[in-house]
């Protein structure tokens, strides 16, 4: 049956934010010489197994390392808070844990969430052109109670959606949003990223509906 053309709109409801920003621009190095030295030192201090890849033993690297990169991430968190969350009360998002992920050839970053965090971030230091991070729709099990075979995929009918893992880019997203990174298929190069978690200081909720929580 031939479909007749008519004017219509498709609106998205309850979308989930994935905030992406590039630290620099054309000709910009992902890390300067001092930062690269610090990354090498952090890795040399030791790695631990993280299911299908590795992460640094140091889980608080922003406490005393990579100060300029930390400042950049904190500035982007302020923008995310103001533009996405838009709190009524005075709120600050601060970085709690921070660590490096090392995904060697043949390894992958398993499907996971970030517990005890509000907004999480990942900054790509080293990645190949076709590397990507994939987010998983948390409502997929309910949506697929009635399952259609798809001819083509779009933002309305997909259970997953990916973004390129570009060196120099920072992604911020809700910590409960499930994500993963595919196998590193490069034969010689490690994929390296920095991840961090956040929590809030200030007043959450409202005292008038018995949801107020004061975080200092």
C-alpha positions as CSV (number, residue, x, y, z in Angstrom):
1,X,0.0,0.0,0.0
2,X,1.3,3.4,-0.9
3,X,1.5,5.8,2.0
4,X,0.1,9.3,1.4
5,X,2.2,12.2,2.5
6,X,0.8,14.4,5.3
7,X,2.2,16.9,7.7
8,X,3.2,15.3,11.0
9,X,5.8,15.7,13.8
10,X,7.7,13.1,15.8
11,X,8.7,14.3,19.3
12,X,11.1,12.6,21.7
13,X,10.1,12.3,25.3
14,X,12.3,11.6,28.3
15,X,15.6,11.7,26.4
16,X,18.9,10.9,28.2
17,X,21.8,13.4,27.9
18,X,25.2,12.5,26.6
19,X,27.3,15.7,26.8
20,X,30.3,15.7,24.4
21,X,33.0,18.4,24.3
22,X,36.4,18.6,22.7
23,X,39.1,19.9,25.0
24,X,41.1,21.6,22.2
25,X,40.8,22.3,18.5
26,X,42.7,21.8,15.3
27,X,46.3,21.1,15.9
28,X,45.8,20.6,19.6
29,X,47.6,17.8,21.4
30,X,45.4,15.6,23.6
31,X,47.9,15.9,26.4
32,X,50.9,18.2,26.8
33,X,54.3,16.7,27.6
34,X,53.8,17.2,31.4
35,X,50.5,15.4,31.3
36,X,51.7,12.6,29.2
37,X,54.6,12.1,31.7
38,X,52.1,11.9,34.5
39,X,49.9,9.4,32.7
40,X,52.9,7.2,32.1
41,X,53.9,7.4,35.8
42,X,50.3,6.6,36.9
43,X,50.3,3.5,34.7
44,X,53.8,2.5,35.9
45,X,52.5,2.5,39.5
46,X,50.4,-0.6,38.6
47,X,47.3,-1.9,36.9
48,X,44.6,-4.2,38.1
49,X,42.3,-6.5,36.1
50,X,38.9,-4.9,35.4
51,X,36.9,-7.9,33.9
52,X,38.0,-7.6,30.3
53,X,40.5,-4.8,30.4
54,X,42.7,-3.1,33.0
55,X,42.5,0.0,35.1
56,X,45.0,1.8,37.3
57,X,45.5,0.9,40.9
58,X,45.3,4.6,41.7
59,X,41.6,5.5,41.8
60,X,42.1,9.1,42.9
61,X,44.5,10.4,40.3
62,X,42.8,13.9,40.1
63,X,43.6,14.3,43.8
64,X,47.3,15.2,43.0
65,X,47.8,14.6,39.3
66,X,46.6,16.1,35.9
67,X,45.5,19.4,37.5
68,X,44.8,21.1,34.1
69,X,42.7,18.2,32.8
70,X,40.8,18.2,36.1
71,X,40.1,21.9,35.8
72,X,38.7,21.3,32.3
73,X,36.4,18.5,33.5
74,X,35.2,20.5,36.5
75,X,34.3,23.4,34.2
76,X,32.3,21.1,31.9
77,X,30.5,19.7,34.9
78,X,29.4,23.2,35.9
79,X,27.9,23.7,32.4
80,X,26.2,20.2,32.5
81,X,24.7,21.1,35.9
82,X,23.5,24.5,34.7
83,X,22.2,23.4,31.2
84,X,21.0,19.8,31.9
85,X,20.0,19.4,35.6
86,X,19.1,23.0,36.2
87,X,18.8,22.8,40.0
88,X,16.7,25.3,41.9
89,X,19.0,25.1,45.0
90,X,22.7,25.9,45.2
91,X,24.3,22.7,44.1
92,X,27.9,21.7,43.2
93,X,29.0,18.6,41.4
94,X,32.5,17.5,42.6
95,X,34.7,14.7,41.3
96,X,35.1,11.7,43.7
97,X,37.1,8.9,42.2
98,X,39.1,9.1,39.0
99,X,41.2,6.5,37.2
100,X,42.7,5.4,33.9
101,X,41.3,2.5,31.7
102,X,43.8,0.6,29.6
103,X,42.3,-1.6,26.9
104,X,45.0,-3.6,25.2
105,X,44.6,-5.2,21.7
106,X,41.9,-7.9,21.9
107,X,40.4,-6.5,25.2
108,X,37.1,-4.7,25.7
109,X,35.4,-2.5,28.3
110,X,32.5,-4.6,29.6
111,X,28.9,-3.3,29.9
112,X,28.5,-1.5,33.2
113,X,27.2,1.5,35.2
114,X,28.9,3.7,37.8
115,X,27.5,3.2,41.3
116,X,27.5,5.8,44.0
117,X,27.8,8.6,41.4
118,X,25.5,11.2,39.9
119,X,27.2,12.1,36.6
120,X,30.1,10.2,35.2
121,X,32.7,11.2,32.7
122,X,35.2,9.7,30.3
123,X,38.0,11.5,28.5
124,X,39.7,9.7,25.6
125,X,43.4,10.0,25.6
126,X,44.3,7.4,23.0
127,X,41.9,5.6,20.6
128,X,41.7,4.5,17.0
129,X,39.5,6.1,14.3
130,X,36.8,3.5,14.5
131,X,36.6,3.2,18.3
132,X,33.3,4.0,19.9
133,X,31.4,4.0,23.2
134,X,28.0,2.3,23.1
135,X,25.1,3.3,25.4
136,X,22.3,0.8,26.2
137,X,18.7,1.8,26.7
138,X,17.7,0.8,30.2
139,X,14.1,0.4,29.1
140,X,14.9,-2.1,26.4
141,X,13.6,-5.2,28.2
142,X,10.1,-3.5,28.6
143,X,10.1,-2.1,25.1
144,X,10.9,-5.5,23.6
145,X,8.0,-7.2,25.2
146,X,6.5,-6.8,21.7
147,X,9.4,-7.3,19.3
148,X,9.5,-6.1,15.7
149,X,12.3,-7.0,13.3
150,X,13.7,-3.8,12.1
151,X,14.5,-2.9,8.5
152,X,16.6,0.1,9.6
153,X,17.7,1.5,12.9
154,X,17.1,5.0,14.3
155,X,16.9,6.7,17.7
156,X,13.3,5.5,18.2
157,X,13.7,1.8,17.6
158,X,17.3,1.1,18.8
159,X,18.3,-0.7,22.0
160,X,21.8,0.8,21.8
161,X,23.4,3.9,20.4
162,X,27.1,4.7,20.0
163,X,29.3,7.8,19.7
164,X,32.9,7.9,18.4
165,X,35.6,7.6,21.0
166,X,37.7,10.5,19.8
167,X,41.0,11.4,21.5
168,X,40.6,14.8,23.3
169,X,36.9,14.5,23.8
170,X,35.1,14.4,27.1
171,X,31.7,12.7,27.5
172,X,29.4,13.4,30.5
173,X,26.3,11.2,31.2
174,X,24.1,10.0,34.0
175,X,26.0,7.4,36.0
176,X,23.1,4.9,35.8
177,X,23.2,4.9,32.0
178,X,24.7,1.5,31.0
179,X,27.6,1.7,28.5
180,X,30.4,-0.4,27.0
181,X,33.3,-0.2,24.6
182,X,33.9,-2.9,21.9
183,X,37.0,-5.0,21.5
184,X,40.2,-3.1,20.7
185,X,40.9,-4.5,17.3
186,X,44.2,-2.6,16.7
187,X,47.1,-5.0,16.8
188,X,49.6,-2.8,18.5
189,X,48.0,0.2,20.2
190,X,46.3,0.4,23.6
191,X,43.1,2.3,24.0
192,X,43.5,4.7,27.0
193,X,40.8,6.7,28.7
194,X,40.3,8.6,31.9
195,X,37.0,8.0,33.8
196,X,35.6,9.8,36.9
197,X,32.6,9.8,39.1
198,X,30.9,12.7,40.9
199,X,28.6,13.5,43.8
200,X,26.8,16.6,44.9
201,X,27.2,19.3,47.6
202,X,24.3,21.5,48.6
203,X,20.6,21.0,49.1
204,X,18.7,18.3,47.2
205,X,14.9,18.0,47.2
206,X,12.5,20.2,49.2
207,X,11.7,20.4,52.8
208,X,8.0,21.0,51.9
209,X,7.5,17.5,50.4
210,X,9.8,15.7,52.9
211,X,12.6,15.1,50.4
212,X,15.2,17.6,51.5
213,X,18.7,16.3,51.8
214,X,21.6,18.6,52.9
215,X,25.0,17.4,51.6
216,X,28.0,19.2,52.9
